[in-house]
């Protein structure tokens, strides 16, 4: 920021103090999260697919379109993630009962077992990470991020 201030003293570069720190923090948090997923043979994409199906509840099935909406990725990304999960035996892909053109992705027993163990470790990891903040800081940050998200239309 100081170098930008020197190079362009006519601009207020103070937003970089927030945005840049958020980007760096997000990258570090992702590293911390992905490391735990890896302990279970999962990448970030596989974790998202399995976790989304698991929290859906029995019978732990969703259409690829619904998976795309809930995981906030493209249908192509869902296809690649589901393919990897099928290869591992964590999910199945079948024809929809309602529409022969549609597909349904379902969590297998093996998939449920791995996501249950991975999610327990994930939550312990998230508790560890936010535990680096005081309760007051955590509450303040939560409110600030919620407010900012609403302002951005999130």
C-alpha positions in Angstrom: 0.0 0.0 0.0 2.8 2.4 0.8 4.4 1.8 -2.6 1.0 2.5 -4.3 0.7 5.6 -2.2 4.1 6.7 -3.4 3.4 5.8 -7.0 -0.2 7.2 -7.1 -0.6 9.7 -4.2 -3.7 11.0 -5.9 -5.6 7.7 -5.2 -6.9 6.4 -1.9 -5.6 2.8 -1.8 -6.9 2.1 1.7 -9.4 -0.6 0.4 -6.4 -2.8 -0.3 -5.9 -3.0 3.4 -9.2 -4.9 3.7 -9.5 -6.6 0.3 -5.9 -7.8 0.2 -6.0 -9.1 3.7 -9.2 -11.0 3.0 -7.7 -12.6 -0.1 -4.6 -13.7 1.8 -6.6 -14.9 4.7 -9.0 -16.8 2.4 -6.1 -18.5 0.7 -4.5 -19.5 4.1 -7.8 -20.8 5.4 -8.4 -22.8 2.2 -4.9 -24.4 2.7 -5.9 -25.3 6.3 -9.2 -26.7 5.3 -8.0 -28.7 2.3 -5.2 -30.3 4.4 -7.9 -31.9 6.6 -10.0 -33.0 3.5 -6.8 -34.7 2.2 -6.5 -36.8 5.3 -9.7 -38.6 4.1 -8.6 -38.8 0.4 -10.9 -35.9 -0.5 -10.2 -32.8 -2.5 -12.3 -29.6 -1.9 -14.7 -30.5 -4.7 -15.3 -34.0 -3.5 -15.8 -32.8 0.0 -18.4 -30.3 -1.2 -20.4 -32.9 -3.2 -20.4 -35.4 -0.3 -21.2 -32.8 2.3 -24.1 -31.4 0.2 -25.6 -34.8 -0.3 -25.1 -35.7 3.4 -26.9 -32.6 4.8 -29.7 -33.1 2.3 -30.9 -36.0 4.5 -32.2 -39.4 3.6 -32.2 -40.7 0.9 -29.1 -38.5 0.3 -29.9 -37.8 -3.4 -29.9 -34.7 -5.6 -30.0 -33.8 -9.2 -26.8 -32.4 -10.7 -28.5 -29.1 -11.1 -29.4 -28.9 -7.5 -25.8 -29.9 -6.6 -24.5 -27.1 -8.8 -26.8 -24.6 -7.1 -25.9 -25.6 -3.6 -22.1 -25.9 -4.2 -22.1 -22.7 -6.3 -20.2 -24.2 -9.2 -21.0 -24.8 -12.9 -22.7 -27.9 -14.1 -19.4 -28.9 -15.8 -17.6 -28.7 -12.5 -20.3 -30.8 -10.8 -19.9 -33.4 -13.5 -16.1 -33.6 -12.9 -16.5 -33.8 -9.1 -19.2 -36.4 -9.3 -17.1 -38.5 -11.7 -14.3 -38.5 -9.2 -16.7 -39.5 -6.4 -18.2 -42.3 -8.6 -14.7 -43.6 -9.2 -14.1 -43.8 -5.5 -17.4 -45.5 -4.8 -18.7 -42.6 -2.7 -21.7 -41.7 -4.9 -23.9 -43.3 -7.6 -25.4 -41.8 -10.7 -28.7 -43.1 -11.9 -31.6 -42.2 -14.2 -34.3 -40.1 -12.6 -37.6 -41.9 -11.8 -39.4 -38.8 -12.9 -37.6 -38.0 -16.2 -35.6 -40.5 -18.2 -33.3 -37.7 -19.4 -32.5 -36.6 -15.9 -29.9 -38.0 -13.5 -29.8 -38.4 -9.8 -26.7 -38.5 -7.7 -26.9 -40.5 -4.5 -24.5 -41.0 -1.6 -23.3 -44.5 -1.0 -22.7 -46.1 2.4 -19.0 -45.7 1.8 -19.6 -42.0 0.9 -21.6 -41.4 4.0 -19.0 -43.0 6.1 -16.1 -40.9 4.7 -18.0 -37.6 4.8 -19.2 -38.2 8.4 -15.6 -38.8 9.5 -14.3 -35.9 7.3 -16.9 -33.5 8.5 -16.2 -34.2 12.2 -12.5 -33.4 11.5 -13.5 -30.4 9.4 -15.6 -28.9 12.2 -12.8 -29.5 14.7 -10.5 -27.7 12.3 -12.8 -24.8 11.9 -13.2 -24.5 15.7 -9.4 -24.4 15.9 -9.2 -21.7 13.3 -11.8 -19.4 14.7 -10.6 -20.2 18.2 -7.6 -18.0 17.3 -10.0 -15.0 17.8 -11.5 -13.9 21.0 -15.3 -14.4 21.4 -15.8 -10.7 21.0 -13.7 -10.5 17.8 -15.5 -13.5 16.4 -18.9 -12.0 17.0 -17.9 -8.6 15.6 -16.4 -10.2 12.5 -19.5 -12.3 12.0 -21.7 -9.3 12.1 -19.4 -7.3 9.9 -19.2 -10.0 7.2 -23.0 -10.5 7.3 -23.6 -6.8 6.9 -21.1 -6.6 4.0 -22.6 -9.7 2.3 -26.1 -8.1 2.5 -24.8 -4.9 1.1 -23.3 -6.8 -1.9 -26.6 -8.6 -2.4 -25.4 -11.9 -1.0 
